[in-house]
Amino acid sequence: MYKKHIVGIEGENIASKYLEDLGYKIIERNFMCKTGEIDIVAFDLKKEELVFVEVKTRSNYSYGTPAESVTNIKQKHIYKTARYYIHLHNLYELYTRIDVIEILLKNNSYKLNHLKQVT
């Protein structure tokens, strides 16, 4: 595996644990279809919302903050993929939102920033 892939998996693991600690139920990870991929599909038990989470992990800011890499094009892919997921599972009655979790890995620790309802 490439270092970038390993960093991404580590970030998704951190994000999943963070969400579970907040009381979210992880429904699925790495949902894929022809329109794109969603890193984490979770249910916010407190707000009763279905949450599609894009996780962006970096080890430095050489290419900007992790969230800056969620471009308009990437947001459209996430939105289309979320719509397909909702259709596939007949979840039209649920409130939904798209979040971004950015993680900066540094020396065996990390900094996490949770951006809610980004689109």
N, C-alpha and C positions, 0 to 999 in steps of 0.2 A: 504494500500500500504506500501511496505517496504521503509525504508529511502533511500536505494540505488536507488530504482526506482524513488522516488521523486526527488532526486539529479539529476538523468539522465534527467528527464523531464525538470527540471529547466535549465540544461545546454543546452538542445536542444532549449528551448525558447530563451535563451540568444544568442545562435549561429544563430538562424533564424533571430532575430532582427538585429544582427551585419551584417549578409549578406545582408539583405534588405537595411540597411543604406549605404552599399557599392554599391548599385545599382543592386544587384542580384534579380532575381525573384524566389521565392520559388515555385517549381512545385508540390512537394509532400514531405510528412514527413512519416517516418516509413514504407517505401516500403518493403514488405516481400514476399519471395517466398521460395521454398524448399532449395535453396542454401544459403540463409541468409537474412540479413536485411540491408537496407541502411537508416541511420537516416534522411538525408536530400538530396533531389534531387533538384538542383537549376540551374538556367541559368545565367551565368555571361554575362550581357548585353554589357559590355565594350569589353570583349574579344570574345564574341559570342561563348562561350563554355558551354557545359553541364557539370555540376560539381556534383559528388557524394561525399557527405560529411559524414565522420564518426566523431561523437562528443563524446569526452571522458571527463567526468567531475569527479573531485575528490574534497574532502574537506581537504585532506592533502597528503603528499608525502610518507606515510608509505609504500606503495607498488610501489614506483617509480613515475615518471611523468605520466600524463595521456596518452601521445603519446606512451610511452614505452609498454603500454598494447595492442597496435596494432601490434601483432606478425605477422610473415610470414604467419601463418595459417589464421589469421584474414584477412590479406591483400588478400589472395587467395579467401576467401569467398566474400569479398567486390567486387573483380574483377569479379568473376563469376556472382554475383548478378547484377552488373552494365551491364555486357554483356547481361544478360537475359532481363533487363529493356530496353536496346537499341533495342534488337530484338522484344520485345513485342510491342514497340511503333514505330518501323520502323524508328529509328533515326540514321541510319548508316552514313548519310552525315554530321553529326555534329562532331566537335572536342570535345573530352571529357577529363576529368581528375578526379583524386581522390584526395581529400584534407582531412586533419585531423584538426579539431579544438579542442584544449585542453583548458579546463576551470578549474581553481582552485578557489573554493568558499571559502571565508574567511570573517567572521564577517559582513554579509550583503553587501559585495562587491565581486568582482571577478577579476581575471587576465585571459586574453584570449590570446592564441597564435594560429595563423592560419598558418598551414603548407600546402603549395600548392604542388600539383603534387607529392604525396609521393610514388607512384608506377610507 
